[in-house]
Amino acid sequence: MRNNRIKEMTYYAMFIALIAVLSFTPLGMIPLSPTVSVTDIHIVVVLAALLMGLKGGIVTGLAFGVLSWLRAITAPVGVVDPVFTNVLVSIFPRLVFGVIAGVLAEITRRKFFGKTRVYETVSIAITAAIGTLIHTSITVIMMYLIGRTMPIYEEFFANNTFSAFFLGILGFNGMLELAAAIIITPILFYALRRMFRDFLPKSVEK
């Protein structure tokens, strides 16, 4: 029991360290323009939830949010970074995302793990897709609600350019992040499954 607890803490530390590296390097926040970046950090949250359950989603989702907030404060690189200094934009959506990813992962783990490889792979991809869409949607909504109250974006909203901007994020960014999650999450899950066998349902083939 004690060994499992130590192993659990070690794995959480590993996920958080990975999120930190991705948060503060171009590996995790890939700039497409001065105003738009695509993130792949959400994949780590979904992966942690699939491998370790609800708690894994919550812990890594919170870490994702806190580190996004710290990055916006200490190392801003784009024009949208100021809005992420508000915890309702940086932390709240990622925590909600972590909880939802954890719940989806628990359903997937109980209903589909231990079935055929096709069932498992499809269920993992669907979980990653739904989680990604929820993450993008909540984050963009909070960016809009908080951003419109900030003086730095007053002209941006006054010129009605926000509609195209936010629709662009939901569309272009969302599709890129969705595709990445669907492809990468199953690959990483199968690569790490044996390592995390103690935290997977007993029905899963080790």
Secondary structure, DSSP 8 states (H G I E B T S, - for coil): -HHHHHHHHHHHHHHHHHHHHHHTSTTTEEESSSS-EEE-HHHHHHHHHHHH-HHHHHHHHHHHHHHHHHHHHH---STTGGGGGSHHHHTHHHHHHHHHHHHHHHHHHHHTTTS-HHHHHHHHHHHHHHHHHHHHHHHHHHHHHHHTTSGGGHHHHHTT-HHHHHHHIIIIIHHHHHHHHHHHHHHHHHHHTTTTGGGS-TTS--
